[in-house]
Amino acid sequence: MQKTKCYKKNDLVALEITDLTEEGQGVGKCDGLVFFVKGSVMGDVVEAKILKVKKNYAYAKVEKLLEASPYRVTPLCPVAGKCGGCQLQHLSYEKELAWKEDRIAQSLIRIAGIPEEEVHAKGEGILGGKTERYRNKAQYPVQNRKEHREEIALGGRAFEEGKKAPEKEQESYDSLDIGFYGFHSHRIIETEDCLINSEENPLILNCIKEWAREYQISGYEEETGKGLLRHIFLRKGFVTGEILLCLVLNGKSLPHGKELWERLQGLSLNDEEGSLQSRADMQCDMDTQSRAELHCGVETQSEDDGHCGLNKKVQEKIVGLCININEARGNAILGRETRCLYGKDSIEDKIGELSFSISVPSFYQVNPVQTEKIYGKALEYAALTGEETVWDCYCGIGTISLFLAQKAKQVYGLEIVPEAIENAKENAEKNGLQNAEFFVGAAEEVLPKWVEEQKREGKDVGNLVDVVSLDPPRKGCDKACLSAALELSPKRIVYVSCDPGSLARDMKYLREGGYTLEKWVGIDNFPRTGHVECIALIQRVKS
Ligand SMILES: C[S@@+](CC[C@H](N)C(=O)[O-])C[C@H]1O[C@@H](n2cnc3c(N)ncnc32)[C@H](O)[C@@H]1O
């Protein structure tokens, strides 16, 4: 591409926005340069102010909206655009779904190298979900408020961690910022209420803030590595109403934890206005979804579900207070050690007919309504008859494994987080499924090792496993795991992915190994954000 004009910071440029990045920045082209424009959507014509120029691209922000896109909507969230959490609040949900479906298709075409007609012919569309109050997990970063940091640095008021502040000091001691990180930064954007998270979270956060003010609990400071409270982790079982609170600490103990626990127990989370995402609401979603076609678009927010009254709502209750110790510098939220101080160390929840225990370090899908659709699809794609042996790699607390175990002869699950495997074993027992066995370790080590063991025992490894399920983290599967899966030569591979790019890369490898894309479907597990889930059925070509 030939660059014909030299742009510099603060220049203004008129752009037609034609696409979006995963981070929700509009994409426009001018004079051989690609512009990523924050705050724009495809279809906008904008005057953009340049923030930074690189060799072939530049970052800019909308200075003036010259022509608004038909896909543009007014964000519901007051901090949309500032908070880095949701990137697509200003795009209509119909367009968001179409864009996500296209992103999956484009990845399969461009990265996996599958012909365009084939990708479209094999696609089953995208399943939309609720755009508000859908998340069951929130991780709020905590920092000392800026003025408070300056006061400490200047040697102002003595700060004694965990010491009760004098009455008159308490008023002025609102020293913590709690919210979400801003776009591309670690500056905390405070928000009264995050619309994709549970409605009772602000009540819990306020309770923690007041307690922290009273007992002079400090927030973490990234620059110095000082301060105690780093993150507030909340996870809720939508079906049971159980809520688990974990405070991530830059330290090994929590002063005045008992006082916090007592206050939390006294919180009323179930008043008339509380509890938006009740079991009844969930049922609404499922009912509406089952009425919808697979290419359902935005079917889930219909208002005709009058039977979903508040009287059926679930009773929210904080069932445990844990601490997680993270004294390392860096961006990882959780440290290795989690301890339960009061109540339980895990919550219970249900997906479909199955019950699950979920501890703090264990992965659990954040959108339980959409998750049931994901697991339903995984089960459908696995096409089990009761005779199959299945490997479920990256199994977390054993959710997909146990869904599959209901219809398979034997399921093996593997997962790197030991606490998740403890949950998985407990969950198999809880659900009376004896045909599931779980292993702790990295997929790229456990699966190849298992294959080698079978060979040593003289078994025909190409005939041992019928279905392999893969549900890796965003970066996709390690090649050693994929190559072991190929050696097992299963009839079907069910790949559940939260990143179309890594799915397509792994798909290319599997296709080269004698497999073909049979079906795929998008499931919007993360409405209003740039992320999307995709499930692919990958079938063995040769016998
Ligand atoms: C997207 S989650 C899926 C979990 C589970 N299938 C579910 O639906 O809840 C990916 C899981 O892979 C685990 N994981 C990450 N790296 C891994 C590795 N190298 N080997 C095995 N498991 C890994 C994570 O701890 C996480 O539980």
The ligand as an SDF file (V2000), in Angstrom:
LIG
                    3D

 27 29  0  0  0  0  0  0  0  0999 V2000
  -11.9940  -21.9950   28.3090 C   0  0  0  0  0  0  0  0  0  0  0  0
  -11.7020  -22.8710   29.7930 S   0  0  0  0  0  0  0  0  0  0  0  0
  -12.7770  -24.2380   29.5810 C   0  0  0  0  0  0  0  0  0  0  0  0
  -13.1260  -25.0090   30.8130 C   0  0  0  0  0  0  0  0  0  0  0  0
  -14.3100  -25.9410   30.7100 C   0  0  0  0  0  0  0  0  0  0  0  0
  -14.2950  -26.7310   29.5210 N   0  0  0  0  0  0  0  0  0  0  0  0
  -15.6160  -25.1690   30.8470 C   0  0  0  0  0  0  0  0  0  0  0  0
  -16.3910  -25.1000   29.9050 O   0  0  0  0  0  0  0  0  0  0  0  0
  -15.8620  -24.6510   31.9430 O   0  0  0  0  0  0  0  0  0  0  0  0
  -10.0980  -23.4570   29.5610 C   0  0  0  0  0  0  0  0  0  0  0  0
   -9.5700  -24.2860   30.6940 C   0  0  0  0  0  0  0  0  0  0  0  0
   -8.2760  -24.7370   30.3300 O   0  0  0  0  0  0  0  0  0  0  0  0
   -7.4510  -24.7370   31.4740 C   0  0  0  0  0  0  0  0  0  0  0  0
   -6.0710  -24.7160   30.9680 N   0  0  0  0  0  0  0  0  0  0  0  0
   -5.3150  -23.6630   30.6020 C   0  0  0  0  0  0  0  0  0  0  0  0
   -4.1500  -24.0790   30.0960 N   0  0  0  0  0  0  0  0  0  0  0  0
   -4.1640  -25.4330   30.1180 C   0  0  0  0  0  0  0  0  0  0  0  0
   -3.2500  -26.4450   29.7170 C   0  0  0  0  0  0  0  0  0  0  0  0
   -2.0800  -26.1340   29.1620 N   0  0  0  0  0  0  0  0  0  0  0  0
   -3.5990  -27.7130   29.8850 N   0  0  0  0  0  0  0  0  0  0  0  0
   -4.7900  -28.0630   30.4360 C   0  0  0  0  0  0  0  0  0  0  0  0
   -5.6940  -27.1500   30.8510 N   0  0  0  0  0  0  0  0  0  0  0  0
   -5.3880  -25.8530   30.6850 C   0  0  0  0  0  0  0  0  0  0  0  0
   -7.9040  -23.5320   32.2530 C   0  0  0  0  0  0  0  0  0  0  0  0
   -7.5590  -23.6370   33.6150 O   0  0  0  0  0  0  0  0  0  0  0  0
   -9.4060  -23.5960   32.0230 C   0  0  0  0  0  0  0  0  0  0  0  0
  -10.0400  -24.3520   33.0130 O   0  0  0  0  0  0  0  0  0  0  0  0
  1  2  1  0
  2  3  1  0
  2 10  1  0
  3  4  1  0
  4  5  1  0
  5  6  1  0
  5  7  1  0
  7  8  2  0
  7  9  1  0
 10 11  1  0
 11 12  1  0
 11 26  1  0
 12 13  1  0
 13 14  1  0
 13 24  1  0
 14 15  1  0
 14 23  1  0
 15 16  2  0
 16 17  1  0
 17 18  1  0
 17 23  2  0
 18 19  1  0
 18 20  2  0
 20 21  1  0
 21 22  2  0
 22 23  1  0
 24 25  1  0
 24 26  1  0
 26 27  1  0
M  CHG  2   2   1   9  -1
M  END
$$$$
